Amino acid sequence: MGKNKKYKRSVYQSLAVITQFGINMLVPIFMCSFAGLFLDRKLGTAFWFVLLFFVGALAGFRNIYILARKIYEGDREDDKQN
């Protein structure tokens, strides 16, 4: 029974990590896109949305990289302890 409980915990942890990946990717893209839309409407331009969309995408990829690196380093430390 202890093995089943450990399996459920790892499944929930995996789902949490997947959710974090999605949130860490989408939030910067949406925030920068909305800021770009706001600036384009206020200034009467048409390039801020595109520019800030790509800035948000780069920020999202950076967040994913940092999160993945932390998870990978944590797994390596767990392997060393066993």
mmCIF file as gemmi writes it, N, C-alpha and C atoms, coordinates in Angstrom:
data_model
loop_
_atom_site.group_PDB
_atom_site.id
_atom_site.type_symbol
_atom_site.label_atom_id
_atom_site.label_alt_id
_atom_site.label_comp_id
_atom_site.label_asym_id
_atom_site.label_entity_id
_atom_site.label_seq_id
_atom_site.pdbx_PDB_ins_code
_atom_site.Cartn_x
_atom_site.Cartn_y
_atom_site.Cartn_z
_atom_site.occupancy
_atom_site.B_iso_or_equiv
_atom_site.pdbx_formal_charge
_atom_site.auth_seq_id
_atom_site.auth_asym_id
_atom_site.pdbx_PDB_model_num
ATOM 1 N N . MET Axp A 1 ? 0.815 -1.188 0 1 0 ? 1 A 1
ATOM 2 C CA . MET Axp A 1 ? 0 0 0 1 0 ? 1 A 1
ATOM 3 C C . MET Axp A 1 ? 0.865 1.259 0 1 0 ? 1 A 1
ATOM 4 N N . GLY Axp A 2 ? 2.036 1.208 0.625 1 0 ? 2 A 1
ATOM 5 C CA . GLY Axp A 2 ? 2.92 2.366 0.648 1 0 ? 2 A 1
ATOM 6 C C . GLY Axp A 2 ? 3.43 2.718 -0.741 1 0 ? 2 A 1
ATOM 7 N N . LYS Axp A 3 ? 3.606 1.681 -1.571 1 0 ? 3 A 1
ATOM 8 C CA . LYS Axp A 3 ? 4.079 1.919 -2.935 1 0 ? 3 A 1
ATOM 9 C C . LYS Axp A 3 ? 3.032 2.668 -3.747 1 0 ? 3 A 1
ATOM 10 N N . ASN Axp A 4 ? 1.762 2.314 -3.568 1 0 ? 4 A 1
ATOM 11 C CA . ASN Axp A 4 ? 0.666 2.979 -4.281 1 0 ? 4 A 1
ATOM 12 C C . ASN Axp A 4 ? 0.569 4.445 -3.875 1 0 ? 4 A 1
ATOM 13 N N . LYS Axp A 5 ? 0.766 4.727 -2.599 1 0 ? 5 A 1
ATOM 14 C CA . LYS Axp A 5 ? 0.714 6.103 -2.103 1 0 ? 5 A 1
ATOM 15 C C . LYS Axp A 5 ? 1.864 6.924 -2.698 1 0 ? 5 A 1
ATOM 16 N N . LYS Axp A 6 ? 3.046 6.307 -2.779 1 0 ? 6 A 1
ATOM 17 C CA . LYS Axp A 6 ? 4.198 6.991 -3.363 1 0 ? 6 A 1
ATOM 18 C C . LYS Axp A 6 ? 3.965 7.247 -4.851 1 0 ? 6 A 1
ATOM 19 N N . TYR Axp A 7 ? 3.346 6.3 -5.552 1 0 ? 7 A 1
ATOM 20 C CA . TYR Axp A 7 ? 3.04 6.463 -6.964 1 0 ? 7 A 1
ATOM 21 C C . TYR Axp A 7 ? 2.064 7.621 -7.172 1 0 ? 7 A 1
ATOM 22 N N . LYS Axp A 8 ? 1.014 7.694 -6.343 1 0 ? 8 A 1
ATOM 23 C CA . LYS Axp A 8 ? 0.043 8.783 -6.463 1 0 ? 8 A 1
ATOM 24 C C . LYS Axp A 8 ? 0.714 10.131 -6.227 1 0 ? 8 A 1
ATOM 25 N N . ARG Axp A 9 ? 1.633 10.187 -5.275 1 0 ? 9 A 1
ATOM 26 C CA . ARG Axp A 9 ? 2.328 11.436 -4.993 1 0 ? 9 A 1
ATOM 27 C C . ARG Axp A 9 ? 3.162 11.857 -6.202 1 0 ? 9 A 1
ATOM 28 N N . SER Axp A 10 ? 3.839 10.919 -6.836 1 0 ? 10 A 1
ATOM 29 C CA . SER Axp A 10 ? 4.658 11.274 -7.995 1 0 ? 10 A 1
ATOM 30 C C . SER Axp A 10 ? 3.786 11.707 -9.175 1 0 ? 10 A 1
ATOM 31 N N . VAL Axp A 11 ? 2.61 11.135 -9.311 1 0 ? 11 A 1
ATOM 32 C CA . VAL Axp A 11 ? 1.691 11.541 -10.373 1 0 ? 11 A 1
ATOM 33 C C . VAL Axp A 11 ? 1.217 12.965 -10.126 1 0 ? 11 A 1
ATOM 34 N N . TYR Axp A 12 ? 0.857 13.271 -8.893 1 0 ? 12 A 1
ATOM 35 C CA . TYR Axp A 12 ? 0.413 14.626 -8.566 1 0 ? 12 A 1
ATOM 36 C C . TYR Axp A 12 ? 1.538 15.635 -8.728 1 0 ? 12 A 1
ATOM 37 N N . GLN Axp A 13 ? 2.746 15.247 -8.363 1 0 ? 13 A 1
ATOM 38 C CA . GLN Axp A 13 ? 3.883 16.143 -8.545 1 0 ? 13 A 1
ATOM 39 C C . GLN Axp A 13 ? 4.134 16.389 -10.028 1 0 ? 13 A 1
ATOM 40 N N . SER Axp A 14 ? 3.987 15.37 -10.842 1 0 ? 14 A 1
ATOM 41 C CA . SER Axp A 14 ? 4.175 15.526 -12.285 1 0 ? 14 A 1
ATOM 42 C C . SER Axp A 14 ? 3.11 16.447 -12.878 1 0 ? 14 A 1
ATOM 43 N N . LEU Axp A 15 ? 1.884 16.303 -12.447 1 0 ? 15 A 1
ATOM 44 C CA . LEU Axp A 15 ? 0.817 17.18 -12.923 1 0 ? 15 A 1
ATOM 45 C C . LEU Axp A 15 ? 1.063 18.627 -12.492 1 0 ? 15 A 1
ATOM 46 N N . ALA Axp A 16 ? 1.57 18.812 -11.292 1 0 ? 16 A 1
ATOM 47 C CA . ALA Axp A 16 ? 1.882 20.159 -10.821 1 0 ? 16 A 1
ATOM 48 C C . ALA Axp A 16 ? 2.99 20.787 -11.658 1 0 ? 16 A 1
ATOM 49 N N . VAL Axp A 17 ? 3.996 19.99 -12.01 1 0 ? 17 A 1
ATOM 50 C CA . VAL Axp A 17 ? 5.102 20.505 -12.827 1 0 ? 17 A 1
ATOM 51 C C . VAL Axp A 17 ? 4.609 20.875 -14.219 1 0 ? 17 A 1
ATOM 52 N N . ILE Axp A 18 ? 3.761 20.046 -14.802 1 0 ? 18 A 1
ATOM 53 C CA . ILE Axp A 18 ? 3.213 20.344 -16.123 1 0 ? 18 A 1
ATOM 54 C C . ILE Axp A 18 ? 2.396 21.635 -16.08 1 0 ? 18 A 1
ATOM 55 N N . THR Axp A 19 ? 1.615 21.798 -15.023 1 0 ? 19 A 1
ATOM 56 C CA . THR Axp A 19 ? 0.831 23.019 -14.866 1 0 ? 19 A 1
ATOM 57 C C . THR Axp A 19 ? 1.742 24.233 -14.716 1 0 ? 19 A 1
ATOM 58 N N . GLN Axp A 20 ? 2.817 24.092 -13.954 1 0 ? 20 A 1
ATOM 59 C CA . GLN Axp A 20 ? 3.765 25.19 -13.791 1 0 ? 20 A 1
ATOM 60 C C . GLN Axp A 20 ? 4.412 25.559 -15.115 1 0 ? 20 A 1
ATOM 61 N N . PHE Axp A 21 ? 4.744 24.569 -15.918 1 0 ? 21 A 1
ATOM 62 C CA . PHE Axp A 21 ? 5.313 24.85 -17.239 1 0 ? 21 A 1
ATOM 63 C C . PHE Axp A 21 ? 4.35 25.702 -18.061 1 0 ? 21 A 1
ATOM 64 N N . GLY Axp A 22 ? 3.094 25.322 -18.076 1 0 ? 22 A 1
ATOM 65 C CA . GLY Axp A 22 ? 2.104 26.075 -18.849 1 0 ? 22 A 1
ATOM 66 C C . GLY Axp A 22 ? 1.923 27.494 -18.343 1 0 ? 22 A 1
ATOM 67 N N . ILE Axp A 23 ? 1.811 27.63 -17.033 1 0 ? 23 A 1
ATOM 68 C CA . ILE Axp A 23 ? 1.623 28.965 -16.46 1 0 ? 23 A 1
ATOM 69 C C . ILE Axp A 23 ? 2.85 29.828 -16.698 1 0 ? 23 A 1
ATOM 70 N N . ASN Axp A 24 ? 4.036 29.253 -16.488 1 0 ? 24 A 1
ATOM 71 C CA . ASN Axp A 24 ? 5.276 30.017 -16.676 1 0 ? 24 A 1
ATOM 72 C C . ASN Axp A 24 ? 5.493 30.422 -18.125 1 0 ? 24 A 1
ATOM 73 N N . MET Axp A 25 ? 4.869 29.738 -19.042 1 0 ? 25 A 1
ATOM 74 C CA . MET Axp A 25 ? 5.012 30.088 -20.451 1 0 ? 25 A 1
ATOM 75 C C . MET Axp A 25 ? 3.941 31.093 -20.878 1 0 ? 25 A 1
ATOM 76 N N . LEU Axp A 26 ? 2.722 30.893 -20.444 1 0 ? 26 A 1
ATOM 77 C CA . LEU Axp A 26 ? 1.606 31.696 -20.942 1 0 ? 26 A 1
ATOM 78 C C . LEU Axp A 26 ? 1.487 33.068 -20.296 1 0 ? 26 A 1
ATOM 79 N N . VAL Axp A 27 ? 1.775 33.172 -19.016 1 0 ? 27 A 1
ATOM 80 C CA . VAL Axp A 27 ? 1.59 34.454 -18.329 1 0 ? 27 A 1
ATOM 81 C C . VAL Axp A 27 ? 2.448 35.564 -18.936 1 0 ? 27 A 1
ATOM 82 N N . PRO Axp A 28 ? 3.753 35.357 -19.153 1 0 ? 28 A 1
ATOM 83 C CA . PRO Axp A 28 ? 4.534 36.447 -19.757 1 0 ? 28 A 1
ATOM 84 C C . PRO Axp A 28 ? 4.063 36.812 -21.17 1 0 ? 28 A 1
ATOM 85 N N . ILE Axp A 29 ? 3.645 35.809 -21.933 1 0 ? 29 A 1
ATOM 86 C CA . ILE Axp A 29 ? 3.179 36.086 -23.291 1 0 ? 29 A 1
ATOM 87 C C . ILE Axp A 29 ? 1.91 36.943 -23.241 1 0 ? 29 A 1
ATOM 88 N N . PHE Axp A 30 ? 0.949 36.561 -22.396 1 0 ? 30 A 1
ATOM 89 C CA . PHE Axp A 30 ? -0.287 37.333 -22.307 1 0 ? 30 A 1
ATOM 90 C C . PHE Axp A 30 ? -0.042 38.732 -21.76 1 0 ? 30 A 1
ATOM 91 N N . MET Axp A 31 ? 0.773 38.837 -20.732 1 0 ? 31 A 1
ATOM 92 C CA . MET Axp A 31 ? 1.029 40.152 -20.133 1 0 ? 31 A 1
ATOM 93 C C . MET Axp A 31 ? 1.689 41.091 -21.146 1 0 ? 31 A 1
ATOM 94 N N . CYS Axp A 32 ? 2.708 40.591 -21.837 1 0 ? 32 A 1
ATOM 95 C CA . CYS Axp A 32 ? 3.392 41.43 -22.815 1 0 ? 32 A 1
ATOM 96 C C . CYS Axp A 32 ? 2.486 41.738 -24.008 1 0 ? 32 A 1
ATOM 97 N N . SER Axp A 33 ? 1.693 40.776 -24.426 1 0 ? 33 A 1
ATOM 98 C CA . SER Axp A 33 ? 0.775 41.016 -25.548 1 0 ? 33 A 1
ATOM 99 C C . SER Axp A 33 ? -0.251 42.085 -25.208 1 0 ? 33 A 1
ATOM 100 N N . PHE Axp A 34 ? -0.821 41.999 -24.014 1 0 ? 34 A 1
ATOM 101 C CA . PHE Axp A 34 ? -1.797 43.011 -23.614 1 0 ? 34 A 1
ATOM 102 C C . PHE Axp A 34 ? -1.149 44.379 -23.462 1 0 ? 34 A 1
ATOM 103 N N . ALA Axp A 35 ? 0.083 44.397 -22.955 1 0 ? 35 A 1
ATOM 104 C CA . ALA Axp A 35 ? 0.797 45.681 -22.859 1 0 ? 35 A 1
ATOM 105 C C . ALA Axp A 35 ? 1.046 46.241 -24.261 1 0 ? 35 A 1
ATOM 106 N N . GLY Axp A 36 ? 1.403 45.379 -25.203 1 0 ? 36 A 1
ATOM 107 C CA . GLY Axp A 36 ? 1.613 45.815 -26.583 1 0 ? 36 A 1
ATOM 108 C C . GLY Axp A 36 ? 0.343 46.338 -27.218 1 0 ? 36 A 1
ATOM 109 N N . LEU Axp A 37 ? -0.763 45.654 -26.984 1 0 ? 37 A 1
ATOM 110 C CA . LEU Axp A 37 ? -2.048 46.131 -27.494 1 0 ? 37 A 1
ATOM 111 C C . LEU Axp A 37 ? -2.394 47.491 -26.91 1 0 ? 37 A 1
ATOM 112 N N . PHE Axp A 38 ? -2.198 47.634 -25.618 1 0 ? 38 A 1
ATOM 113 C CA . PHE Axp A 38 ? -2.484 48.908 -24.961 1 0 ? 38 A 1
ATOM 114 C C . PHE Axp A 38 ? -1.636 50.034 -25.563 1 0 ? 38 A 1
ATOM 115 N N . LEU Axp A 39 ? -0.338 49.775 -25.717 1 0 ? 39 A 1
ATOM 116 C CA . LEU Axp A 39 ? 0.544 50.798 -26.285 1 0 ? 39 A 1
ATOM 117 C C . LEU Axp A 39 ? 0.172 51.13 -27.729 1 0 ? 39 A 1
ATOM 118 N N . ASP Axp A 40 ? -0.149 50.1 -28.51 1 0 ? 40 A 1
ATOM 119 C CA . ASP Axp A 40 ? -0.531 50.348 -29.906 1 0 ? 40 A 1
ATOM 120 C C . ASP Axp A 40 ? -1.789 51.211 -29.988 1 0 ? 40 A 1
ATOM 121 N N . ARG Axp A 41 ? -2.751 50.946 -29.14 1 0 ? 41 A 1
ATOM 122 C CA . ARG Axp A 41 ? -3.984 51.74 -29.168 1 0 ? 41 A 1
ATOM 123 C C . ARG Axp A 41 ? -3.753 53.164 -28.677 1 0 ? 41 A 1
ATOM 124 N N . LYS Axp A 42 ? -2.939 53.318 -27.648 1 0 ? 42 A 1
ATOM 125 C CA . LYS Axp A 42 ? -2.675 54.653 -27.106 1 0 ? 42 A 1
ATOM 126 C C . LYS Axp A 42 ? -1.814 55.489 -28.04 1 0 ? 42 A 1
ATOM 127 N N . LEU Axp A 43 ? -0.813 54.853 -28.667 1 0 ? 43 A 1
ATOM 128 C CA . LEU Axp A 43 ? 0.133 55.602 -29.49 1 0 ? 43 A 1
ATOM 129 C C . LEU Axp A 43 ? -0.23 55.605 -30.973 1 0 ? 43 A 1
ATOM 130 N N . GLY Axp A 44 ? -1.193 54.776 -31.366 1 0 ? 44 A 1
ATOM 131 C CA . GLY Axp A 44 ? -1.582 54.709 -32.771 1 0 ? 44 A 1
ATOM 132 C C . GLY Axp A 44 ? -0.551 54.013 -33.64 1 0 ? 44 A 1
ATOM 133 N N . THR Axp A 45 ? 0.207 53.124 -33.067 1 0 ? 45 A 1
ATOM 134 C CA . THR Axp A 45 ? 1.231 52.383 -33.812 1 0 ? 45 A 1
ATOM 135 C C . THR Axp A 45 ? 0.754 50.96 -34.055 1 0 ? 45 A 1
ATOM 136 N N . ALA Axp A 46 ? 1.597 50.174 -34.728 1 0 ? 46 A 1
ATOM 137 C CA . ALA Axp A 46 ? 1.21 48.797 -35.024 1 0 ? 46 A 1
ATOM 138 C C . ALA Axp A 46 ? 2.352 47.806 -34.797 1 0 ? 46 A 1
ATOM 139 N N . PHE Axp A 47 ? 3.381 48.202 -34.074 1 0 ? 47 A 1
ATOM 140 C CA . PHE Axp A 47 ? 4.502 47.275 -33.913 1 0 ? 47 A 1
ATOM 141 C C . PHE Axp A 47 ? 4.743 46.844 -32.472 1 0 ? 47 A 1
ATOM 142 N N . TRP Axp A 48 ? 4.173 47.543 -31.49 1 0 ? 48 A 1
ATOM 143 C CA . TRP Axp A 48 ? 4.427 47.188 -30.098 1 0 ? 48 A 1
ATOM 144 C C . TRP Axp A 48 ? 3.881 45.819 -29.743 1 0 ? 48 A 1
ATOM 145 N N . PHE Axp A 49 ? 2.722 45.479 -30.281 1 0 ? 49 A 1
ATOM 146 C CA . PHE Axp A 49 ? 2.13 44.172 -29.983 1 0 ? 49 A 1
ATOM 147 C C . PHE Axp A 49 ? 3.062 43.048 -30.413 1 0 ? 49 A 1
ATOM 148 N N . VAL Axp A 50 ? 3.548 43.122 -31.631 1 0 ? 50 A 1
ATOM 149 C CA . VAL Axp A 50 ? 4.417 42.067 -32.158 1 0 ? 50 A 1
ATOM 150 C C . VAL Axp A 50 ? 5.722 42.013 -31.371 1 0 ? 50 A 1
ATOM 151 N N . LEU Axp A 51 ? 6.312 43.17 -31.143 1 0 ? 51 A 1
ATOM 152 C CA . LEU Axp A 51 ? 7.578 43.231 -30.423 1 0 ? 51 A 1
ATOM 153 C C . LEU Axp A 51 ? 7.439 42.672 -29.007 1 0 ? 51 A 1
ATOM 154 N N . LEU Axp A 52 ? 6.417 43.108 -28.297 1 0 ? 52 A 1
ATOM 155 C CA . LEU Axp A 52 ? 6.248 42.642 -26.922 1 0 ? 52 A 1
ATOM 156 C C . LEU Axp A 52 ? 5.766 41.198 -26.851 1 0 ? 52 A 1
ATOM 157 N N . PHE Axp A 53 ? 5.078 40.728 -27.883 1 0 ? 53 A 1
ATOM 158 C CA . PHE Axp A 53 ? 4.713 39.311 -27.926 1 0 ? 53 A 1
ATOM 159 C C . PHE Axp A 53 ? 5.966 38.452 -27.925 1 0 ? 53 A 1
ATOM 160 N N . PHE Axp A 54 ? 6.944 38.813 -28.759 1 0 ? 54 A 1
ATOM 161 C CA . PHE Axp A 54 ? 8.176 38.033 -28.813 1 0 ? 54 A 1
ATOM 162 C C . PHE Axp A 54 ? 9.008 38.19 -27.542 1 0 ? 54 A 1
ATOM 163 N N . VAL Axp A 55 ? 8.97 39.359 -26.939 1 0 ? 55 A 1
ATOM 164 C CA . VAL Axp A 55 ? 9.646 39.541 -25.648 1 0 ? 55 A 1
ATOM 165 C C . VAL Axp A 55 ? 9.007 38.625 -24.601 1 0 ? 55 A 1
ATOM 166 N N . GLY Axp A 56 ? 7.691 38.537 -24.596 1 0 ? 56 A 1
ATOM 167 C CA . GLY Axp A 56 ? 6.986 37.644 -23.675 1 0 ? 56 A 1
ATOM 168 C C . GLY Axp A 56 ? 7.311 36.185 -23.937 1 0 ? 56 A 1
ATOM 169 N N . ALA Axp A 57 ? 7.411 35.81 -25.22 1 0 ? 57 A 1
ATOM 170 C CA . ALA Axp A 57 ? 7.761 34.432 -25.547 1 0 ? 57 A 1
ATOM 171 C C . ALA Axp A 57 ? 9.176 34.11 -25.066 1 0 ? 57 A 1
ATOM 172 N N . LEU Axp A 58 ? 10.102 35.028 -25.256 1 0 ? 58 A 1
ATOM 173 C CA . LEU Axp A 58 ? 11.466 34.806 -24.765 1 0 ? 58 A 1
ATOM 174 C C . LEU Axp A 58 ? 11.494 34.698 -23.247 1 0 ? 58 A 1
ATOM 175 N N . ALA Axp A 59 ? 10.734 35.544 -22.572 1 0 ? 59 A 1
ATOM 176 C CA . ALA Axp A 59 ? 10.663 35.479 -21.114 1 0 ? 59 A 1
ATOM 177 C C . ALA Axp A 59 ? 10.059 34.149 -20.66 1 0 ? 59 A 1
ATOM 178 N N . GLY Axp A 60 ? 9.044 33.674 -21.377 1 0 ? 60 A 1
ATOM 179 C CA . GLY Axp A 60 ? 8.433 32.387 -21.052 1 0 ? 60 A 1
ATOM 180 C C . GLY Axp A 60 ? 9.406 31.241 -21.228 1 0 ? 60 A 1
ATOM 181 N N . PHE Axp A 61 ? 10.155 31.252 -22.338 1 0 ? 61 A 1
ATOM 182 C CA . PHE Axp A 61 ? 11.149 30.2 -22.544 1 0 ? 61 A 1
ATOM 183 C C . PHE Axp A 61 ? 12.232 30.245 -21.482 1 0 ? 61 A 1
ATOM 184 N N . ARG Axp A 62 ? 12.601 31.444 -21.055 1 0 ? 62 A 1
ATOM 185 C CA . ARG Axp A 62 ? 13.6 31.581 -19.993 1 0 ? 62 A 1
ATOM 186 C C . ARG Axp A 62 ? 13.06 30.993 -18.693 1 0 ? 62 A 1
ATOM 187 N N . ASN Axp A 63 ? 11.806 31.279 -18.378 1 0 ? 63 A 1
ATOM 188 C CA . ASN Axp A 63 ? 11.197 30.718 -17.171 1 0 ? 63 A 1
ATOM 189 C C . ASN Axp A 63 ? 11.167 29.194 -17.214 1 0 ? 63 A 1
ATOM 190 N N . ILE Axp A 64 ? 10.819 28.648 -18.362 1 0 ? 64 A 1
ATOM 191 C CA . ILE Axp A 64 ? 10.773 27.193 -18.516 1 0 ? 64 A 1
ATOM 192 C C . ILE Axp A 64 ? 12.164 26.596 -18.338 1 0 ? 64 A 1
ATOM 193 N N . TYR Axp A 65 ? 13.164 27.242 -18.916 1 0 ? 65 A 1
ATOM 194 C CA . TYR Axp A 65 ? 14.543 26.753 -18.794 1 0 ? 65 A 1
ATOM 195 C C . TYR Axp A 65 ? 14.981 26.732 -17.333 1 0 ? 65 A 1
ATOM 196 N N . ILE Axp A 66 ? 14.7 27.803 -16.607 1 0 ? 66 A 1
ATOM 197 C CA . ILE Axp A 66 ? 15.095 27.88 -15.202 1 0 ? 66 A 1
ATOM 198 C C . ILE Axp A 66 ? 14.365 26.814 -14.383 1 0 ? 66 A 1
ATOM 199 N N . LEU Axp A 67 ? 13.066 26.649 -14.621 1 0 ? 67 A 1
ATOM 200 C CA . LEU Axp A 67 ? 12.295 25.649 -13.89 1 0 ? 67 A 1
ATOM 201 C C . LEU Axp A 67 ? 12.793 24.239 -14.201 1 0 ? 67 A 1
ATOM 202 N N . ALA Axp A 68 ? 13.045 23.954 -15.465 1 0 ? 68 A 1
ATOM 203 C CA . ALA Axp A 68 ? 13.524 22.624 -15.849 1 0 ? 68 A 1
ATOM 204 C C . ALA Axp A 68 ? 14.896 22.347 -15.247 1 0 ? 68 A 1
ATOM 205 N N . ARG Axp A 69 ? 15.75 23.363 -15.216 1 0 ? 69 A 1
ATOM 206 C CA . ARG Axp A 69 ? 17.085 23.178 -14.641 1 0 ? 69 A 1
ATOM 207 C C . ARG Axp A 69 ? 16.988 22.882 -13.146 1 0 ? 69 A 1
ATOM 208 N N . LYS Axp A 70 ? 16.098 23.583 -12.429 1 0 ? 70 A 1
ATOM 209 C CA . LYS Axp A 70 ? 15.922 23.329 -11.005 1 0 ? 70 A 1
ATOM 210 C C . LYS Axp A 70 ? 15.405 21.918 -10.76 1 0 ? 70 A 1
ATOM 211 N N . ILE Axp A 71 ? 14.464 21.481 -11.582 1 0 ? 71 A 1
ATOM 212 C CA . ILE Axp A 71 ? 13.918 20.131 -11.425 1 0 ? 71 A 1
ATOM 213 C C . ILE Axp A 71 ? 14.991 19.097 -11.702 1 0 ? 71 A 1
ATOM 214 N N . TYR Axp A 72 ? 15.773 19.294 -12.761 1 0 ? 72 A 1
ATOM 215 C CA . TYR Axp A 72 ? 16.822 18.351 -13.125 1 0 ? 72 A 1
ATOM 216 C C . TYR Axp A 72 ? 17.886 18.284 -12.035 1 0 ? 72 A 1
ATOM 217 N N . GLU Axp A 73 ? 18.295 19.439 -11.501 1 0 ? 73 A 1
ATOM 218 C CA . GLU Axp A 73 ? 19.305 19.45 -10.446 1 0 ? 73 A 1
ATOM 219 C C . GLU Axp A 73 ? 18.765 18.804 -9.176 1 0 ? 73 A 1
ATOM 220 N N . GLY Axp A 74 ? 17.485 18.996 -8.893 1 0 ? 74 A 1
ATOM 221 C CA . GLY Axp A 74 ? 16.877 18.346 -7.732 1 0 ? 74 A 1
ATOM 222 C C . GLY Axp A 74 ? 16.846 16.847 -7.881 1 0 ? 74 A 1
ATOM 223 N N . ASP Axp A 75 ? 16.566 16.345 -9.095 1 0 ? 75 A 1
ATOM 224 C CA . ASP Axp A 75 ? 16.574 14.907 -9.347 1 0 ? 75 A 1
ATOM 225 C C . ASP Axp A 75 ? 17.972 14.333 -9.195 1 0 ? 75 A 1
ATOM 226 N N . ARG Axp A 76 ? 18.973 15.07 -9.636 1 0 ? 76 A 1
ATOM 227 C CA . ARG Axp A 76 ? 20.352 14.595 -9.515 1 0 ? 76 A 1
ATOM 228 C C . ARG Axp A 76 ? 20.764 14.501 -8.053 1 0 ? 76 A 1
ATOM 229 N N . GLU Axp A 77 ? 20.338 15.459 -7.223 1 0 ? 77 A 1
ATOM 230 C CA . GLU Axp A 77 ? 20.651 15.417 -5.803 1 0 ? 77 A 1
ATOM 231 C C . GLU Axp A 77 ? 19.94 14.26 -5.128 1 0 ? 77 A 1
ATOM 232 N N . ASP Axp A 78 ? 18.694 13.961 -5.549 1 0 ? 78 A 1
ATOM 233 C CA . ASP Axp A 78 ? 17.979 12.822 -4.984 1 0 ? 78 A 1
ATOM 234 C C . ASP Axp A 78 ? 18.662 11.521 -5.325 1 0 ? 78 A 1
ATOM 235 N N . ASP Axp A 79 ? 19.198 11.407 -6.554 1 0 ? 79 A 1
ATOM 236 C CA . ASP Axp A 79 ? 19.911 10.205 -6.961 1 0 ? 79 A 1
ATOM 237 C C . ASP Axp A 79 ? 21.191 10.016 -6.158 1 0 ? 79 A 1
ATOM 238 N N . LYS Axp A 80 ? 21.881 11.101 -5.832 1 0 ? 80 A 1
ATOM 239 C CA . LYS Axp A 80 ? 23.117 11.016 -5.049 1 0 ? 80 A 1
ATOM 240 C C . LYS Axp A 80 ? 22.845 10.541 -3.632 1 0 ? 80 A 1
ATOM 241 N N . GLN Axp A 81 ? 21.685 10.927 -3.083 1 0 ? 81 A 1
ATOM 242 C CA . GLN Axp A 81 ? 21.356 10.545 -1.722 1 0 ? 81 A 1
ATOM 243 C C . GLN Axp A 81 ? 21.006 9.06 -1.62 1 0 ? 81 A 1
ATOM 244 N N . ASN Axp A 82 ? 20.497 8.483 -2.684 1 0 ? 82 A 1
ATOM 245 C CA . ASN Axp A 82 ? 20.116 7.051 -2.653 1 0 ? 82 A 1
ATOM 246 C C . ASN Axp A 82 ? 21.244 6.172 -2.879 1 0 ? 82 A 1
